């Protein structure tokens, strides 16, 4: 049986909620009888996405409300 886990990819400061947030990825690991298959990333989320969605403003791709904005991608370039 395959196994699904949400794992922290990185932690960044978010100006929208004004605190550190965990950026997570849902990883699916293959069953034991398929050992040669690599793990697959099924989705991404932010630990504070609910707070952003309740705010009423479109925030970013990690919260699922604004797919055109990834503020953490810009922070990684620095």
PDB file of N, CA, C and O in Angstrom:
ATOM      1  N   UNK A   1       0.847  -1.179   0.000  1.00  0.00           N
ATOM      2  CA  UNK A   1       0.000   0.000   0.000  1.00  0.00           C
ATOM      3  C   UNK A   1       0.891   1.240   0.000  1.00  0.00           C
ATOM      4  O   UNK A   1       1.860   1.309   0.755  1.00  0.00           O
ATOM      5  N   UNK A   2       0.573   2.198  -0.825  1.00  0.00           N
ATOM      6  CA  UNK A   2       1.348   3.440  -0.856  1.00  0.00           C
ATOM      7  C   UNK A   2       1.051   4.275   0.390  1.00  0.00           C
ATOM      8  O   UNK A   2       0.040   4.079   1.064  1.00  0.00           O
ATOM      9  N   UNK A   3       1.950   5.205   0.673  1.00  0.00           N
ATOM     10  CA  UNK A   3       1.828   6.021   1.876  1.00  0.00           C
ATOM     11  C   UNK A   3       1.900   7.500   1.497  1.00  0.00           C
ATOM     12  O   UNK A   3       2.794   7.913   0.759  1.00  0.00           O
ATOM     13  N   UNK A   4       0.952   8.297   2.005  1.00  0.00           N
ATOM     14  CA  UNK A   4       0.924   9.740   1.745  1.00  0.00           C
ATOM     15  C   UNK A   4       1.301  10.492   3.013  1.00  0.00           C
ATOM     16  O   UNK A   4       0.792  10.203   4.097  1.00  0.00           O
ATOM     17  N   UNK A   5       2.199  11.460   2.863  1.00  0.00           N
ATOM     18  CA  UNK A   5       2.621  12.289   3.990  1.00  0.00           C
ATOM     19  C   UNK A   5       2.740  13.740   3.553  1.00  0.00           C
ATOM     20  O   UNK A   5       3.138  14.030   2.425  1.00  0.00           O
ATOM     21  N   UNK A   6       2.392  14.646   4.455  1.00  0.00           N
ATOM     22  CA  UNK A   6       2.682  16.066   4.238  1.00  0.00           C
ATOM     23  C   UNK A   6       4.008  16.338   4.914  1.00  0.00           C
ATOM     24  O   UNK A   6       4.151  16.115   6.117  1.00  0.00           O
ATOM     25  N   UNK A   7       4.996  16.825   4.143  1.00  0.00           N
ATOM     26  CA  UNK A   7       6.325  17.091   4.672  1.00  0.00           C
ATOM     27  C   UNK A   7       6.688  18.554   4.450  1.00  0.00           C
ATOM     28  O   UNK A   7       6.359  19.135   3.416  1.00  0.00           O
ATOM     29  N   UNK A   8       7.364  19.137   5.422  1.00  0.00           N
ATOM     30  CA  UNK A   8       7.782  20.537   5.333  1.00  0.00           C
ATOM     31  C   UNK A   8       8.922  20.652   4.326  1.00  0.00           C
ATOM     32  O   UNK A   8       9.945  19.978   4.445  1.00  0.00           O
ATOM     33  N   UNK A   9       8.728  21.518   3.335  1.00  0.00           N
ATOM     34  CA  UNK A   9       9.749  21.758   2.319  1.00  0.00           C
ATOM     35  C   UNK A   9      10.684  22.865   2.791  1.00  0.00           C
ATOM     36  O   UNK A   9      11.905  22.733   2.708  1.00  0.00           O
ATOM     37  N   UNK A  10      10.103  23.956   3.288  1.00  0.00           N
ATOM     38  CA  UNK A  10      10.892  25.071   3.809  1.00  0.00           C
ATOM     39  C   UNK A  10      10.024  25.933   4.709  1.00  0.00           C
ATOM     40  O   UNK A  10       8.796  25.854   4.678  1.00  0.00           O
ATOM     41  N   UNK A  11      10.676  26.743   5.496  1.00  0.00           N
ATOM     42  CA  UNK A  11       9.995  27.679   6.392  1.00  0.00           C
ATOM     43  C   UNK A  11      10.428  29.083   5.982  1.00  0.00           C
ATOM     44  O   UNK A  11      11.619  29.363   5.848  1.00  0.00           O
ATOM     45  N   UNK A  12       9.449  29.959   5.786  1.00  0.00           N
ATOM     46  CA  UNK A  12       9.713  31.330   5.345  1.00  0.00           C
ATOM     47  C   UNK A  12       8.821  32.296   6.121  1.00  0.00           C
ATOM     48  O   UNK A  12       7.784  31.911   6.663  1.00  0.00           O
ATOM     49  N   UNK A  13       9.245  33.554   6.163  1.00  0.00           N
ATOM     50  CA  UNK A  13       8.418  34.598   6.761  1.00  0.00           C
ATOM     51  C   UNK A  13       7.409  35.063   5.722  1.00  0.00           C
ATOM     52  O   UNK A  13       7.777  35.346   4.582  1.00  0.00           O
ATOM     53  N   UNK A  14       6.146  35.144   6.104  1.00  0.00           N
ATOM     54  CA  UNK A  14       5.081  35.583   5.202  1.00  0.00           C
ATOM     55  C   UNK A  14       4.607  36.969   5.632  1.00  0.00           C
ATOM     56  O   UNK A  14       4.203  37.171   6.777  1.00  0.00           O
ATOM     57  N   UNK A  15       4.662  37.914   4.705  1.00  0.00           N
ATOM     58  CA  UNK A  15       4.225  39.276   5.005  1.00  0.00           C
ATOM     59  C   UNK A  15       2.703  39.378   5.094  1.00  0.00           C
ATOM     60  O   UNK A  15       2.177  40.318   5.690  1.00  0.00           O
ATOM     61  N   UNK A  16       2.007  38.426   4.511  1.00  0.00           N
ATOM     62  CA  UNK A  16       0.541  38.469   4.518  1.00  0.00           C
ATOM     63  C   UNK A  16      -0.019  38.186   5.915  1.00  0.00           C
ATOM     64  O   UNK A  16      -0.915  38.888   6.383  1.00  0.00           O
ATOM     65  N   UNK A  17       0.515  37.153   6.580  1.00  0.00           N
ATOM     66  CA  UNK A  17       0.058  36.823   7.936  1.00  0.00           C
ATOM     67  C   UNK A  17       1.025  37.326   9.001  1.00  0.00           C
ATOM     68  O   UNK A  17       0.745  37.220  10.196  1.00  0.00           O
ATOM     69  N   UNK A  18       2.159  37.871   8.576  1.00  0.00           N
ATOM     70  CA  UNK A  18       3.168  38.466   9.449  1.00  0.00           C
ATOM     71  C   UNK A  18       3.722  37.488  10.477  1.00  0.00           C
ATOM     72  O   UNK A  18       3.835  37.811  11.660  1.00  0.00           O
ATOM     73  N   UNK A  19       4.066  36.289  10.011  1.00  0.00           N
ATOM     74  CA  UNK A  19       4.724  35.290  10.852  1.00  0.00           C
ATOM     75  C   UNK A  19       5.376  34.239   9.964  1.00  0.00           C
ATOM     76  O   UNK A  19       5.158  34.212   8.753  1.00  0.00           O
ATOM     77  N   UNK A  20       6.178  33.374  10.578  1.00  0.00           N
ATOM     78  CA  UNK A  20       6.805  32.288   9.828  1.00  0.00           C
ATOM     79  C   UNK A  20       5.763  31.242   9.471  1.00  0.00           C
ATOM     80  O   UNK A  20       4.917  30.886  10.292  1.00  0.00           O
ATOM     81  N   UNK A  21       5.833  30.751   8.237  1.00  0.00           N
ATOM     82  CA  UNK A  21       4.913  29.712   7.776  1.00  0.00           C
ATOM     83  C   UNK A  21       5.716  28.533   7.248  1.00  0.00           C
ATOM     84  O   UNK A  21       6.848  28.697   6.793  1.00  0.00           O
ATOM     85  N   UNK A  22       5.131  27.358   7.310  1.00  0.00           N
ATOM     86  CA  UNK A  22       5.742  26.157   6.748  1.00  0.00           C
ATOM     87  C   UNK A  22       5.140  25.897   5.381  1.00  0.00           C
ATOM     88  O   UNK A  22       3.919  25.825   5.236  1.00  0.00           O
ATOM     89  N   UNK A  23       5.992  25.757   4.386  1.00  0.00           N
ATOM     90  CA  UNK A  23       5.542  25.397   3.048  1.00  0.00           C
ATOM     91  C   UNK A  23       5.696  23.888   2.941  1.00  0.00           C
ATOM     92  O   UNK A  23       6.796  23.360   3.102  1.00  0.00           O
ATOM     93  N   UNK A  24       4.593  23.191   2.668  1.00  0.00           N
ATOM     94  CA  UNK A  24       4.555  21.735   2.734  1.00  0.00           C
ATOM     95  C   UNK A  24       4.225  21.123   1.384  1.00  0.00           C
ATOM     96  O   UNK A  24       3.568  21.743   0.548  1.00  0.00           O
ATOM     97  N   UNK A  25       4.689  19.900   1.184  1.00  0.00           N
ATOM     98  CA  UNK A  25       4.385  19.143  -0.030  1.00  0.00           C
ATOM     99  C   UNK A  25       3.814  17.792   0.382  1.00  0.00           C
ATOM    100  O   UNK A  25       4.287  17.169   1.333  1.00  0.00           O
ATOM    101  N   UNK A  26       2.791  17.346  -0.346  1.00  0.00           N
ATOM    102  CA  UNK A  26       2.241  16.019  -0.100  1.00  0.00           C
ATOM    103  C   UNK A  26       3.033  15.031  -0.956  1.00  0.00           C
ATOM    104  O   UNK A  26       2.997  15.088  -2.185  1.00  0.00           O
ATOM    105  N   UNK A  27       3.743  14.132  -0.289  1.00  0.00           N
ATOM    106  CA  UNK A  27       4.599  13.154  -0.949  1.00  0.00           C
ATOM    107  C   UNK A  27       3.928  11.786  -0.865  1.00  0.00           C
ATOM    108  O   UNK A  27       3.487  11.367   0.205  1.00  0.00           O
ATOM    109  N   UNK A  28       3.855  11.096  -2.000  1.00  0.00           N
ATOM    110  CA  UNK A  28       3.309   9.740  -2.029  1.00  0.00           C
ATOM    111  C   UNK A  28       4.467   8.784  -2.265  1.00  0.00           C
ATOM    112  O   UNK A  28       5.140   8.843  -3.294  1.00  0.00           O
ATOM    113  N   UNK A  29       4.687   7.909  -1.302  1.00  0.00           N
ATOM    114  CA  UNK A  29       5.737   6.906  -1.408  1.00  0.00           C
ATOM    115  C   UNK A  29       5.136   5.622  -1.959  1.00  0.00           C
ATOM    116  O   UNK A  29       4.034   5.244  -1.562  1.00  0.00           O
ATOM    117  N   UNK A  30       5.837   4.939  -2.872  1.00  0.00           N
ATOM    118  CA  UNK A  30       5.286   3.727  -3.478  1.00  0.00           C
ATOM    119  C   UNK A  30       5.210   2.574  -2.479  1.00  0.00           C
ATOM    120  O   UNK A  30       5.837   2.594  -1.420  1.00  0.00           O
ATOM    121  N   UNK A  31       4.434   1.587  -2.849  1.00  0.00           N
ATOM    122  CA  UNK A  31       4.295   0.387  -2.022  1.00  0.00           C
ATOM    123  C   UNK A  31       5.620  -0.372  -1.988  1.00  0.00           C
ATOM    124  O   UNK A  31       6.497  -0.148  -2.823  1.00  0.00           O
ATOM    125  N   UNK A  32       5.755  -1.263  -1.022  1.00  0.00           N
ATOM    126  CA  UNK A  32       6.996  -2.022  -0.852  1.00  0.00           C
ATOM    127  C   UNK A  32       7.323  -2.896  -2.048  1.00  0.00           C
ATOM    128  O   UNK A  32       8.495  -3.155  -2.322  1.00  0.00           O
ATOM    129  N   UNK A  33       6.308  -3.355  -2.763  1.00  0.00           N
ATOM    130  CA  UNK A  33       6.576  -4.246  -3.889  1.00  0.00           C
ATOM    131  C   UNK A  33       6.949  -3.478  -5.162  1.00  0.00           C
ATOM    132  O   UNK A  33       7.177  -4.095  -6.202  1.00  0.00           O
ATOM    133  N   UNK A  34       7.014  -2.150  -5.096  1.00  0.00           N
ATOM    134  CA  UNK A  34       7.476  -1.312  -6.211  1.00  0.00           C
ATOM    135  C   UNK A  34       8.653  -0.443  -5.743  1.00  0.00           C
ATOM    136  O   UNK A  34       8.550   0.784  -5.758  1.00  0.00           O
ATOM    137  N   UNK A  35       9.749  -1.051  -5.334  1.00  0.00           N
ATOM    138  CA  UNK A  35      10.837  -0.279  -4.730  1.00  0.00           C
ATOM    139  C   UNK A  35      11.566   0.645  -5.699  1.00  0.00           C
ATOM    140  O   UNK A  35      12.221   1.588  -5.254  1.00  0.00           O
ATOM    141  N   UNK A  36      11.478   0.410  -7.006  1.00  0.00           N
ATOM    142  CA  UNK A  36      12.209   1.228  -7.971  1.00  0.00           C
ATOM    143  C   UNK A  36      11.483   2.519  -8.336  1.00  0.00           C
ATOM    144  O   UNK A  36      12.043   3.361  -9.038  1.00  0.00           O
ATOM    145  N   UNK A  37      10.263   2.685  -7.877  1.00  0.00           N
ATOM    146  CA  UNK A  37       9.492   3.884  -8.193  1.00  0.00           C
ATOM    147  C   UNK A  37       9.900   5.028  -7.261  1.00  0.00           C
ATOM    148  O   UNK A  37       9.990   4.830  -6.049  1.00  0.00           O
ATOM    149  N   UNK A  38      10.145   6.214  -7.806  1.00  0.00           N
ATOM    150  CA  UNK A  38      10.483   7.350  -6.935  1.00  0.00           C
ATOM    151  C   UNK A  38       9.233   7.906  -6.254  1.00  0.00           C
ATOM    152  O   UNK A  38       8.121   7.705  -6.741  1.00  0.00           O
ATOM    153  N   UNK A  39       9.408   8.600  -5.136  1.00  0.00           N
ATOM    154  CA  UNK A  39       8.264   9.267  -4.508  1.00  0.00           C
ATOM    155  C   UNK A  39       7.726  10.354  -5.430  1.00  0.00           C
ATOM    156  O   UNK A  39       8.471  10.928  -6.224  1.00  0.00           O
ATOM    157  N   UNK A  40       6.432  10.632  -5.323  1.00  0.00           N
ATOM    158  CA  UNK A  40       5.797  11.645  -6.179  1.00  0.00           C
ATOM    159  C   UNK A  40       5.206  12.758  -5.335  1.00  0.00           C
ATOM    160  O   UNK A  40       4.662  12.526  -4.255  1.00  0.00           O
ATOM    161  N   UNK A  41       5.323  13.961  -5.848  1.00  0.00           N
ATOM    162  CA  UNK A  41       4.730  15.126  -5.188  1.00  0.00           C
ATOM    163  C   UNK A  41       3.330  15.311  -5.757  1.00  0.00           C
ATOM    164  O   UNK A  41       3.158  15.477  -6.965  1.00  0.00           O
ATOM    165  N   UNK A  42       2.331  15.280  -4.877  1.00  0.00           N
ATOM    166  CA  UNK A  42       0.942  15.381  -5.316  1.00  0.00           C
ATOM    167  C   UNK A  42       0.352  16.777  -5.124  1.00  0.00           C
ATOM    168  O   UNK A  42      -0.597  17.145  -5.816  1.00  0.00           O
ATOM    169  N   UNK A  43       0.895  17.547  -4.207  1.00  0.00           N
ATOM    170  CA  UNK A  43       0.352  18.877  -3.982  1.00  0.00           C
ATOM    171  C   UNK A  43       1.211  19.690  -3.038  1.00  0.00           C
ATOM    172  O   UNK A  43       2.125  19.168  -2.400  1.00  0.00           O
ATOM    173  N   UNK A  44       0.905  20.976  -2.959  1.00  0.00           N
ATOM    174  CA  UNK A  44       1.603  21.896  -2.071  1.00  0.00           C
ATOM    175  C   UNK A  44       0.585  22.667  -1.242  1.00  0.00           C
ATOM    176  O   UNK A  44      -0.555  22.868  -1.662  1.00  0.00           O
ATOM    177  N   UNK A  45       1.012  23.094  -0.061  1.00  0.00           N
ATOM    178  CA  UNK A  45       0.157  23.934   0.768  1.00  0.00           C
ATOM    179  C   UNK A  45       1.015  24.733   1.748  1.00  0.00           C
ATOM    180  O   UNK A  45       2.202  24.473   1.941  1.00  0.00           O
ATOM    181  N   UNK A  46       0.359  25.707   2.348  1.00  0.00           N
ATOM    182  CA  UNK A  46       0.984  26.552   3.360  1.00  0.00           C
ATOM    183  C   UNK A  46       0.327  26.230   4.707  1.00  0.00           C
ATOM    184  O   UNK A  46      -0.869  25.943   4.769  1.00  0.00           O
ATOM    185  N   UNK A  47       1.107  26.280   5.765  1.00  0.00           N
ATOM    186  CA  UNK A  47       0.556  25.966   7.084  1.00  0.00           C
ATOM    187  C   UNK A  47      -0.461  27.004   7.558  1.00  0.00           C
ATOM    188  O   UNK A  47      -1.292  26.703   8.415  1.00  0.00           O
ATOM    189  N   UNK A  48      -0.406  28.219   7.013  1.00  0.00           N
ATOM    190  CA  UNK A  48      -1.336  29.279   7.415  1.00  0.00           C
ATOM    191  C   UNK A  48      -2.307  29.652   6.298  1.00  0.00           C
ATOM    192  O   UNK A  48      -2.827  30.768   6.285  1.00  0.00           O
ATOM    193  N   UNK A  49      -2.557  28.749   5.372  1.00  0.00           N
ATOM    194  CA  UNK A  49      -3.446  29.039   4.238  1.00  0.00           C
ATOM    195  C   UNK A  49      -4.864  29.364   4.698  1.00  0.00           C
ATOM    196  O   UNK A  49      -5.527  30.205   4.091  1.00  0.00           O
ATOM    197  N   UNK A  50      -5.328  28.728   5.735  1.00  0.00           N
ATOM    198  CA  UNK A  50      -6.675  28.998   6.238  1.00  0.00           C
ATOM    199  C   UNK A  50      -6.806  30.450   6.701  1.00  0.00           C
ATOM    200  O   UNK A  50      -7.819  31.098   6.438  1.00  0.00           O
ATOM    201  N   UNK A  51      -5.789  30.957   7.383  1.00  0.00           N
ATOM    202  CA  UNK A  51      -5.816  32.355   7.833  1.00  0.00           C
ATOM    203  C   UNK A  51      -5.848  33.306   6.638  1.00  0.00           C
ATOM    204  O   UNK A  51      -6.554  34.314   6.666  1.00  0.00           O
ATOM    205  N   UNK A  52      -5.093  32.993   5.598  1.00  0.00           N
ATOM    206  CA  UNK A  52      -5.091  33.838   4.393  1.00  0.00           C
ATOM    207  C   UNK A  52      -6.448  33.802   3.701  1.00  0.00           C
ATOM    208  O   UNK A  52      -6.938  34.834   3.243  1.00  0.00           O
ATOM    209  N   UNK A  53      -7.048  32.637   3.624  1.00  0.00           N
ATOM    210  CA  UNK A  53      -8.332  32.511   2.944  1.00  0.00           C
ATOM    211  C   UNK A  53      -9.459  33.193   3.719  1.00  0.00           C
ATOM    212  O   UNK A  53     -10.417  33.672   3.111  1.00  0.00           O
ATOM    213  N   UNK A  54      -9.364  33.246   5.032  1.00  0.00           N
ATOM    214  CA  UNK A  54     -10.378  33.920   5.839  1.00  0.00           C
ATOM    215  C   UNK A  54     -10.218  35.438   5.811  1.00  0.00           C
ATOM    216  O   UNK A  54     -11.133  36.169   6.190  1.00  0.00           O
ATOM    217  N   UNK A  55      -9.068  35.906   5.365  1.00  0.00           N
ATOM    218  CA  UNK A  55      -8.778  37.336   5.321  1.00  0.00           C
ATOM    219  C   UNK A  55      -9.598  38.060   4.258  1.00  0.00           C
ATOM    220  O   UNK A  55      -9.883  39.248   4.404  1.00  0.00           O
ATOM    221  N   UNK A  56      -9.977  37.364   3.199  1.00  0.00           N
ATOM    222  CA  UNK A  56     -10.775  37.980   2.146  1.00  0.00           C
ATOM    223  C   UNK A  56      -9.969  38.577   1.014  1.00  0.00           C
ATOM    224  O   UNK A  56     -10.542  39.064   0.040  1.00  0.00           O
ATOM    225  N   UNK A  57      -8.643  38.551   1.122  1.00  0.00           N
ATOM    226  CA  UNK A  57      -7.774  39.061   0.056  1.00  0.00           C
ATOM    227  C   UNK A  57      -7.078  37.890  -0.621  1.00  0.00           C
ATOM    228  O   UNK A  57      -6.736  36.903   0.031  1.00  0.00           O
ATOM    229  N   UNK A  58      -6.871  37.999  -1.916  1.00  0.00           N
ATOM    230  CA  UNK A  58      -6.101  36.976  -2.621  1.00  0.00           C
ATOM    231  C   UNK A  58      -4.654  37.075  -2.168  1.00  0.00           C
ATOM    232  O   UNK A  58      -4.077  38.163  -2.154  1.00  0.00           O
ATOM    233  N   UNK A  59      -4.069  35.950  -1.800  1.00  0.00           N
ATOM    234  CA  UNK A  59      -2.720  36.018  -1.242  1.00  0.00           C
ATOM    235  C   UNK A  59      -1.669  35.423  -2.173  1.00  0.00           C
ATOM    236  O   UNK A  59      -0.919  36.171  -2.800  1.00  0.00           O
ATOM    237  N   UNK A  60      -1.596  34.089  -2.280  1.00  0.00           N
ATOM    238  CA  UNK A  60      -0.533  33.496  -3.096  1.00  0.00           C
ATOM    239  C   UNK A  60      -0.899  32.079  -3.540  1.00  0.00           C
ATOM    240  O   UNK A  60      -1.948  31.541  -3.186  1.00  0.00           O
ATOM    241  N   UNK A  61      -0.008  31.507  -4.317  1.00  0.00           N
ATOM    242  CA  UNK A  61      -0.210  30.170  -4.856  1.00  0.00           C
ATOM    243  C   UNK A  61      -0.226  29.112  -3.745  1.00  0.00           C
ATOM    244  O   UNK A  61      -0.922  28.104  -3.866  1.00  0.00           O
ATOM    245  N   UNK A  62       0.528  29.331  -2.674  1.00  0.00           N
ATOM    246  CA  UNK A  62       0.603  28.352  -1.587  1.00  0.00           C
ATOM    247  C   UNK A  62      -0.705  28.278  -0.803  1.00  0.00           C
ATOM    248  O   UNK A  62      -1.036  27.229  -0.251  1.00  0.00           O
ATOM    249  N   UNK A  63      -1.449  29.378  -0.750  1.00  0.00           N
ATOM    250  CA  UNK A  63      -2.750  29.385  -0.077  1.00  0.00           C
ATOM    251  C   UNK A  63      -3.864  28.946  -1.014  1.00  0.00           C
ATOM    252  O   UNK A  63      -4.973  28.652  -0.568  1.00  0.00           O
ATOM    253  N   UNK A  64      -3.577  28.901  -2.307  1.00  0.00           N
ATOM    254  CA  UNK A  64      -4.558  28.450  -3.280  1.00  0.00           C
ATOM    255  C   UNK A  64      -5.498  29.533  -3.775  1.00  0.00           C
ATOM    256  O   UNK A  64      -6.487  29.227  -4.441  1.00  0.00           O
ATOM    257  N   UNK A  65      -5.217  30.789  -3.469  1.00  0.00           N
ATOM    258  CA  UNK A  65      -6.131  31.856  -3.866  1.00  0.00           C
ATOM    259  C   UNK A  65      -5.623  32.729  -5.003  1.00  0.00           C
ATOM    260  O   UNK A  65      -6.414  33.436  -5.627  1.00  0.00           O
ATOM    261  N   UNK A  66      -4.326  32.701  -5.289  1.00  0.00           N
ATOM    262  CA  UNK A  66      -3.767  33.545  -6.341  1.00  0.00           C
ATOM    263  C   UNK A  66      -2.628  32.790  -7.031  1.00  0.00           C
ATOM    264  O   UNK A  66      -1.475  32.905  -6.616  1.00  0.00           O
ATOM    265  N   UNK A  67      -2.938  32.024  -8.073  1.00  0.00           N
ATOM    266  CA  UNK A  67      -1.921  31.178  -8.698  1.00  0.00           C
ATOM    267  C   UNK A  67      -0.815  31.938  -9.412  1.00  0.00           C
ATOM    268  O   UNK A  67       0.190  31.337  -9.789  1.00  0.00           O
ATOM    269  N   UNK A  68      -0.971  33.234  -9.606  1.00  0.00           N
ATOM    270  CA  UNK A  68       0.053  34.006 -10.300  1.00  0.00           C
ATOM    271  C   UNK A  68       1.122  34.591  -9.397  1.00  0.00           C
ATOM    272  O   UNK A  68       2.087  35.174  -9.890  1.00  0.00           O
ATOM    273  N   UNK A  69       0.976  34.450  -8.088  1.00  0.00           N
ATOM    274  CA  UNK A  69       1.915  35.072  -7.151  1.00  0.00           C
ATOM    275  C   UNK A  69       2.549  34.013  -6.255  1.00  0.00           C
ATOM    276  O   UNK A  69       1.853  33.276  -5.557  1.00  0.00           O
ATOM    277  N   UNK A  70       3.877  33.948  -6.285  1.00  0.00           N
ATOM    278  CA  UNK A  70       4.629  33.073  -5.385  1.00  0.00           C
ATOM    279  C   UNK A  70       5.683  33.927  -4.685  1.00  0.00           C
ATOM    280  O   UNK A  70       6.803  34.043  -5.182  1.00  0.00           O
ATOM    281  N   UNK A  71       5.349  34.528  -3.539  1.00  0.00           N
ATOM    282  CA  UNK A  71       6.284  35.434  -2.874  1.00  0.00           C
ATOM    283  C   UNK A  71       7.541  34.742  -2.363  1.00  0.00           C
ATOM    284  O   UNK A  71       8.568  35.393  -2.174  1.00  0.00           O
ATOM    285  N   UNK A  72       7.477  33.455  -2.142  1.00  0.00           N
ATOM    286  CA  UNK A  72       8.626  32.737  -1.606  1.00  0.00           C
ATOM    287  C   UNK A  72       9.631  32.381  -2.694  1.00  0.00           C
ATOM    288  O   UNK A  72      10.801  32.141  -2.400  1.00  0.00           O
ATOM    289  N   UNK A  73       9.191  32.345  -3.935  1.00  0.00           N
ATOM    290  CA  UNK A  73      10.100  32.111  -5.051  1.00  0.00           C
ATOM    291  C   UNK A  73      11.060  33.286  -5.184  1.00  0.00           C
ATOM    292  O   UNK A  73      12.247  33.097  -5.450  1.00  0.00           O
ATOM    293  N   UNK A  74      10.544  34.503  -4.998  1.00  0.00           N
ATOM    294  CA  UNK A  74      11.376  35.697  -5.053  1.00  0.00           C
ATOM    295  C   UNK A  74      12.357  35.728  -3.888  1.00  0.00           C
ATOM    296  O   UNK A  74      13.487  36.189  -4.054  1.00  0.00           O
ATOM    297  N   UNK A  75      11.957  35.254  -2.720  1.00  0.00           N
ATOM    298  CA  UNK A  75      12.835  35.249  -1.552  1.00  0.00           C
ATOM    299  C   UNK A  75      13.978  34.254  -1.722  1.00  0.00           C
ATOM    300  O   UNK A  75      15.056  34.458  -1.164  1.00  0.00           O
ATOM    301  N   UNK A  76      13.763  33.173  -2.488  1.00  0.00           N
ATOM    302  CA  UNK A  76      14.806  32.177  -2.698  1.00  0.00           C
ATOM    303  C   UNK A  76      15.928  32.699  -3.587  1.00  0.00           C
ATOM    304  O   UNK A  76      17.048  32.193  -3.516  1.00  0.00           O
ATOM    305  N   UNK A  77      15.655  33.698  -4.421  1.00  0.00           N
ATOM    306  CA  UNK A  77      16.666  34.241  -5.329  1.00  0.00           C
ATOM    307  C   UNK A  77      17.714  35.060  -4.594  1.00  0.00           C
ATOM    308  O   UNK A  77      18.834  35.215  -5.081  1.00  0.00           O
ATOM    309  N   UNK A  78      17.362  35.584  -3.433  1.00  0.00           N
ATOM    310  CA  UNK A  78      18.277  36.454  -2.683  1.00  0.00           C
ATOM    311  C   UNK A  78      19.401  35.687  -2.049  1.00  0.00           C
ATOM    312  O   UNK A  78      20.254  36.278  -1.385  1.00  0.00           O
TER     313      UNK A  78
END
